[in-house]
Amino acid sequence: MKCSDVINQLSDYLDAEAAQDLCAQLESHLADCPQCRIQIDTVKKTISLYRSERSMECPEQVRTRLHTVLSFEYRKK
């Protein structure tokens, strides 16, 4: 299994909708591929934060940078 295969199957794997043999292949790949493990862990953490009931305030500096980038991208179109 290649890293691109892991990425293509990521949603099914995380939603526990992948077949058992596919899960076994993915987990075998993850055991040997730190880059894919990092990516999966990051997505899992993002999902967990999104599902949490905790409200998080966006720091003003981040909000300003985000607004600047979005404004720039909007004007390009």
Helices and strands as residue ranges (DSSP letters): H 3-14, H 20-32, H 34-51, H 60-76
